Amino acid sequence: MNNYQSVAAVVVTFNREEELKKVIHSLQNQSKLPDEIIVIFQGGSMASLEWLKLQEGIYVYVQDNKGSAGGFSKGIELAIEKGHDWVWVTDDDAVPALNSLEQLTSCPYFDCTKTGMLCSVIYDKDDKVYMSPVVKGANEWYKTVLQDKCVTISYGCWPGSLIASKAVIDYGLPIAEYFFYDEDFEFTSRIARQRTSYCVITSHVIHYQLPSANMWESPRRYKKFVRNRFATIRLSGDSIIKKEIKVLLWFFKILTGVFLGKFPIGAIPPLFEGIFFRPKVKYPTTSAKDY
């Protein structure tokens, strides 16, 4: 790495004032500061919005609630258009450790011409590891993990992911039409298929996520899950034949589950919607120093 590489931190927020303040405090007090903080404000109190606007060094972009998919897609796009080489993303209830960015940027793979993304280990509020990136090919890193403190990954999730702008310019933004559910899996796996990506095990994030109820008890959640999975399969790196087989298996898995009483009948409309749900990968209108 010969040249300085700029990092923008992107936070997507919706109606979480107190949690957001903890995240902003962490970003403003990192041992290595991000070059800019971008907040995608998708709803909340006017007091929360005014507080954000009073914070020094924060760019606030206000839009309607477009879910995590629409929020991160816009945030990553803005960071790239502003010329940043890396985009460090997190939710409004996920607080990076104060040395989290320093650990990511000091690892040997902080190189945006070769690396797709660098991710953190995620802990819950009880200090248990969960939601952390999925490791790829253990035999590839057993001999090096003690030296570089990194493991190669197949995909990750939003909190604490440091994404190379050039990888997004080459392989596309998160798909905003997902709204939420599967969008982080689809996007991070797409990047990791094309450029080697890592989890930096010394970089930590605490995710203060509330315990979630059974997904199948929430129509808002399971309807997006059922529909989006069709697109995720079609956008995967599998062969055309394998994709079509997986699409059929997914269709009949949900349909059979409904008839057997395992899934609610409300899963049927998004099941048919998913057959025709074919969102396209969009690309930023470049920058990152015009590539």
Residue, then its C-alpha position, 0 to 999 in steps of 0.5 A: m500500500n503506497n498511497y493514503q486510503s480514505v475511510a468513510a464510516v456509514v451508519v443507517t438509522f431508523n428511530r433509535e436515538e439513544e443507541l445511535k448516540k452510542v454509535i456516533h460516540s464510538l466513531q468520533n473516539q476511534s483510535k484511528l478516526p474515519d475521514e468522514i461519518i455519513v449518517i443515513f437518517q430514515g426516520g426518528s424524532m426531529a430532536s434526533l435529527e437536529w442533534l445529528k446536524l449539530q455534530e461536527g464532521i457528520y454528513v446527514y442524508v435524510q430519506d424515507n425508510k427504505g430498510s437496511a438494504g436501501g439505507f446501506s445502498k445509498g450510504i455506500e454510494l454516497a461514500i464512493e461518490k465523495g471519493h473515499d477508498w473504503v466504506w465502513v458500515t454499521d447499524d445504529d445499534a452496533v457499537p465498534a470497539l474504540n480500536s476497531l477501525e485501527q485493527l482493520t486498517s493495520c491488517p496486512y490486507f488493507d489494500c483496496t486493489k486486491t481485497g474485497m472487504l475486511c470484517s469484524v468479529i461481532y459480539d452480543k451484549d453478553d459478550k458472546v460471539y454471534m452473527s460473525p462472518v462465515v469462514k471460508g476454507a479453514n485449511e487456508w488460514y490455519k498456518t497464518v492466523l497467528q501471524d496476520k490475525c485474519v481468516t478468509i470469509s465467504y460472507g458477512c453482515w453489516p456491523g463492522s464491515l469495511i468494504a473496498s470502494k473499488a470492489v463496489i465499483d466493479y461488482g455493484l451496490p447492495i440491492a436496495e429493492y430487498f428492503f431488508y433480509d438477505e441483502d447483506f448476505e447477497f451483497t457480501s457474498r457477491i464481493a467475497r466471490q470476486r475478491t478475497s475478503y477477511c475477518v480481522i479477529t482483533s477488530h470487535v463490534i458489540h451488537y445491542q440487538l434486541p432478542s428477535a421473535n420467531m421470524w414466522e410470527s412476523p409477516r413483515r419479516y417473513k414476507k421479505f425473506v421468502r421473496n428475497r431468497f429467490a433473487t439471492i439464488r439467481l444472483s449467486g455464483d452457481s451455474i444456471i442449472k443449479k440456480e434453477i434447481k435451487v429456485l424450485l426447491w425453495f418454492f416447494k419447500i415454502l409451499t409444502g411447509v404452508f400446507l403442513g402448517k409449518f409456515p403461515i399461509g401469508a407466505i404464499p403471496p410473497l412466494f409467487e411474488g418472488i418468482f417475478f422478483r428480479p432486481k438488477v445490481k446497480y453501480p455507483t456513478t464512480s469516483a473513489k478518485d475516479y478509479 
